[in-house]
Structure formats: C-alpha cells, structure tokens
Amino acid sequence: MKTNLSKKIPVAVLGATGAVGQRFVQLLADHPWFEVVALTGSVRSVGKAYGETRWVLDGDPPETARNLIIRHSTPDLPAKLVFSALPSSHAKEIEPRFAAAGYAVCSNASAYRQAAGVPLIIPEVNGDHLVLIKRQRAERGWPGLIVTSPNCTTSGLAMTLKPLDDAFGVRQVFVTTMQAVSGAGYPGVSYLDIDGNVIPYIGGEEDKIENEACILLGHIENDSRRAADFLVSAQANRVPVFDGHTLSIAVGFERKPSPEEATRVLVDFPGLDLPSAPPRPVLVRSEADRPQPRRDRSTAEGMAVTVGRIRECPILDLRMVSVVHNTLRGAASGSILNAELLVAEGYL
Ligand SMILES: NC(=O)c1ccc[n+]([C@@H]2O[C@H](COP(=O)([O-])OP(=O)(O)OC[C@H]3O[C@@H](n4cnc5c(N)ncnc54)[C@H](OP(=O)(O)O)[C@@H]3O)[C@@H](O)[C@H]2O)c1
C-alpha cells in the first residue's frame, strides 16, 4: 500500500480533553498524513485554549495544539476527517451528524461498533470489512462515513486470536482480563477504591469483549457482516496498573496445535505498510514471567500485542497471556491506523 499525499489532510479530535482525546492530539502532532486543525470538548472546556486545559499524559501538550481554541462538537469544523474520543452516550447523537455532513468519522466510542453497515476494524485483522461503507452510505444516505475501532481489551484479544483462528479454527475462548485504570478515562476510578485492590467488575465490558471479538473475526457475505460463531466467556477486572491491559486466555480449537505451532503462526502474523502499523502486530516472548504491562505495553510504540506463556491447557487446548496498550493500540493509535487504511483504500 504505497500512498503519497501532496498535502496533509486536515483533521479534528472530538473529546480532545479526555484520556483518549489527549492521546490523539499527542500522536497526531507529527503525523505524516494528518494535521490537527480543530479540537472539541464539553461545555466545561469550550472557549478555552487547549494549552489551558488539564493535561493528564506525560510531558506537555504539543506546541501545535496549545493555541487551538476548544470548540463545540458541531459539524462546522474545517476538517475532512474527525477522530471521536467522545463518551458513547454523546457519540451516538454527534457522530451521525458529522457523517451526514460529509465528514469521515473514526470513532473509539462503542455507540456504533455493532450497528449494521458500520465497520468495526483492526486493519491487520479485518481491513476487508471496510466494504460495508458502501452499504452504510446507501442505507443511511450519508456522504461521509463512520468507522469504529474496538474496545481496548478486545483489540488485544482479537489480534491474538486472528492468526490462530486462520490456522487452527478457534472454537471456545475463556478470557480473564486485568485492566489498567487509564481504561476508565479521567478522573476514572477513585484511588481509595483501586489502591492495593482488584475490582472484579467493569460495567458492560464483558459483553463488549464477547461480541466484538466475534465481529472482528467474522467475514463479509453479500455486503453484510457475519460474526464468527465461536464462544467467548470473559471476566473483566480493574487492577492498580496505570496503562496496559493484561489478558489471560484459554482457547479450544478445531485442530489442536502444539505450543510451538501456535507460536509460529503468531510470530508470522504479517504487518501492513501504513505509517502507524508495526512491522509485526504480535510479538511472542519466551520468558516464563512475560508479558507484563509495565515492561511490554509500549512494544512497537504501543502498537504490537505481546503474547507469552503459550502452553497446553488441561481443559481447553492452549493457554497464553497477552498485553495490549489500552490507550494506544486499544484506542487512539488503533483509530489513527483505521484512518490510514481509509486513505490507502481511497475512501478519503
Ligand atoms: N480510556 C481507554 O482506554 C479507552 C479505550 C478504548 C475506547 N475508549 C472510549 O473512548 C471514549 C473516550 O474515553 P476517555 O477514556 O478518553 O474518556 P474521558 O477521559 O472521560 O474523556 C471524555 C471526553 O469527552 C468530552 N465530552 C464529554 N461530553 C461531551 C460533549 N457533549 N461534547 C463534546 N465533548 C464531550 C470531554 O470533554 P471535557 O473534558 O471538556 O468535559 C472529554 O474530552 C469513550 O467512548 C471510551 O469508551 C476509551
């Protein structure tokens, strides 16, 4: 996929003051194809310069964004493409207004992930699902479009399962997650609740993991999405880790692979030629005590999923552990990669 743009595409970030919105602004500051020209927030922030709002990431907001004045999330922004880091309840109302006004929306919110005709994409896993945009435009009459990226935890699960499913046929999955506090946004979980503790409940998370994994590994049939028919059972926990979700996964297959065969297909899972794509989407570690969120979440700029402890399972076939960076691959960077795919495939 060789793409040469004569000038950068103007983009906006909706919900730019939140945990994911700030990641977008940080990552887009030096992007070769995209230039941030507008930022939005809630009424709490509208009218302020971006540099005056509370920055929750390391370092400072990029110079290029500091003087942008936060705007309302209305489709009058001087951009062609908008990245949405809005809470889902607001995304449900706001994103279609942008698509109807001709903008391409790359969304992190869950509002349209499971809607008919709206692609839910991880480019290395199911980039071919972009063909749904044709149906989306025909049915909804939008000159623009909405493409969604999955829940942060599901990104790590789907990237681990995809090469295994292609090679051996996934039948059953048990996944227990240990999810970082940044996954709850800002200000998120109270320190008094999470310090030295594990909270065995994240509202709505288990359903998202179970449903979105099957959508991502599904296929397109007659312009419709057909979800994979394997079973997923998820148990989600919030743990006192800042960034990086850990997934403890057991998988049953149609054809049981050895740990060595599974390792080989994971290592061989090919990358894409896009600016934010890592050369290898999955990295396999052989140490007995890896992956760990603090040590492995930033592999390949937070875009690779690290898998380890691949071994036999006495109940299903194999067990393994995966780590995914929740605000990078699992959110902002994953959505930027979707936008790059849209450009490379000629949708923008
Ligand atoms: N955190 C993660 O790891 C993660 C991963 C994947 C997906 N997501 C999804 O990404 C989205 C953002 O999550 P987050 O963690 O960044 O949440 P967050 O920290 O709570 O940020 C929410 C953002 O939305 C803005 N906002 C709220 N109401 C708005 C409105 N009516 N109009 C415009 N902007 C409005 C807020 O602006 P103000 O600051 O001005 O109030 C803030 O910028 C959510 O849908 C979430 O489910 C999050």
PDBQT file of the ligand as one rigid body, heavy atoms in Angstrom, charges set to zero:
ROOT
HETATM    1  N1  LIG A 401      -9.603   5.024  28.053  1.00  0.00    +0.000 N 
HETATM    2  C1  LIG A 401      -9.442   3.971  27.252  1.00  0.00    +0.000 C 
HETATM    3  O1  LIG A 401      -8.510   3.162  27.422  1.00  0.00    +0.000 OA
HETATM    4  C2  LIG A 401     -10.395   3.748  26.094  1.00  0.00    +0.000 A 
HETATM    5  C3  LIG A 401     -10.091   2.715  25.198  1.00  0.00    +0.000 A 
HETATM    6  C4  LIG A 401     -10.928   2.473  24.097  1.00  0.00    +0.000 A 
HETATM    7  C5  LIG A 401     -12.035   3.268  23.928  1.00  0.00    +0.000 A 
HETATM    8  N2  LIG A 401     -12.342   4.276  24.820  1.00  0.00    +0.000 N 
HETATM    9  C6  LIG A 401     -13.534   5.088  24.529  1.00  0.00    +0.000 C 
HETATM   10  O2  LIG A 401     -13.084   6.388  24.109  1.00  0.00    +0.000 OA
HETATM   11  C7  LIG A 401     -14.023   7.371  24.526  1.00  0.00    +0.000 C 
HETATM   12  C8  LIG A 401     -13.295   8.396  25.372  1.00  0.00    +0.000 C 
HETATM   13  O3  LIG A 401     -12.794   7.769  26.541  1.00  0.00    +0.000 OA
HETATM   14  P1  LIG A 401     -11.859   8.510  27.596  1.00  0.00    +0.000 P 
HETATM   15  O4  LIG A 401     -11.307   7.439  28.443  1.00  0.00    +0.000 OA
HETATM   16  O5  LIG A 401     -10.948   9.457  26.911  1.00  0.00    +0.000 OA
HETATM   17  O6  LIG A 401     -12.967   9.386  28.409  1.00  0.00    +0.000 OA
HETATM   18  P2  LIG A 401     -12.780  10.726  29.236  1.00  0.00    +0.000 P 
HETATM   19  O7  LIG A 401     -11.389  10.842  29.769  1.00  0.00    +0.000 OA
HETATM   20  O8  LIG A 401     -13.919  10.765  30.199  1.00  0.00    +0.000 OA
HETATM   21  O9  LIG A 401     -12.977  11.909  28.143  1.00  0.00    +0.000 OA
HETATM   22  C9  LIG A 401     -14.218  12.248  27.589  1.00  0.00    +0.000 C 
HETATM   23  C10 LIG A 401     -14.056  13.413  26.624  1.00  0.00    +0.000 C 
HETATM   24  O10 LIG A 401     -15.305  13.708  26.000  1.00  0.00    +0.000 OA
HETATM   25  C11 LIG A 401     -15.574  15.102  26.187  1.00  0.00    +0.000 C 
HETATM   26  N3  LIG A 401     -17.020  15.319  26.230  1.00  0.00    +0.000 N 
HETATM   27  C12 LIG A 401     -17.910  14.912  27.146  1.00  0.00    +0.000 A 
HETATM   28  N4  LIG A 401     -19.149  15.308  26.773  1.00  0.00    +0.000 NA
HETATM   29  C13 LIG A 401     -19.009  15.961  25.601  1.00  0.00    +0.000 A 
HETATM   30  C14 LIG A 401     -19.907  16.628  24.723  1.00  0.00    +0.000 A 
HETATM   31  N5  LIG A 401     -21.218  16.695  24.972  1.00  0.00    +0.000 N 
HETATM   32  N6  LIG A 401     -19.409  17.204  23.599  1.00  0.00    +0.000 NA
HETATM   33  C15 LIG A 401     -18.097  17.170  23.346  1.00  0.00    +0.000 A 
HETATM   34  N7  LIG A 401     -17.186  16.571  24.142  1.00  0.00    +0.000 NA
HETATM   35  C16 LIG A 401     -17.661  15.990  25.257  1.00  0.00    +0.000 A 
HETATM   36  C17 LIG A 401     -14.872  15.503  27.451  1.00  0.00    +0.000 C 
HETATM   37  O11 LIG A 401     -14.684  16.909  27.415  1.00  0.00    +0.000 OA
HETATM   38  P3  LIG A 401     -14.425  17.812  28.732  1.00  0.00    +0.000 P 
HETATM   39  O12 LIG A 401     -13.097  17.387  29.297  1.00  0.00    +0.000 OA
HETATM   40  O13 LIG A 401     -14.406  19.177  28.161  1.00  0.00    +0.000 OA
HETATM   41  O14 LIG A 401     -15.572  17.560  29.679  1.00  0.00    +0.000 OA
HETATM   42  C18 LIG A 401     -13.565  14.717  27.258  1.00  0.00    +0.000 C 
HETATM   43  O15 LIG A 401     -12.752  15.373  26.313  1.00  0.00    +0.000 OA
HETATM   44  C19 LIG A 401     -15.145   6.635  25.260  1.00  0.00    +0.000 C 
HETATM   45  O16 LIG A 401     -16.202   6.383  24.387  1.00  0.00    +0.000 OA
HETATM   46  C20 LIG A 401     -14.458   5.351  25.712  1.00  0.00    +0.000 C 
HETATM   47  O17 LIG A 401     -15.355   4.294  25.910  1.00  0.00    +0.000 OA
HETATM   48  C21 LIG A 401     -11.542   4.534  25.886  1.00  0.00    +0.000 A 
ENDROOT
TORSDOF 0
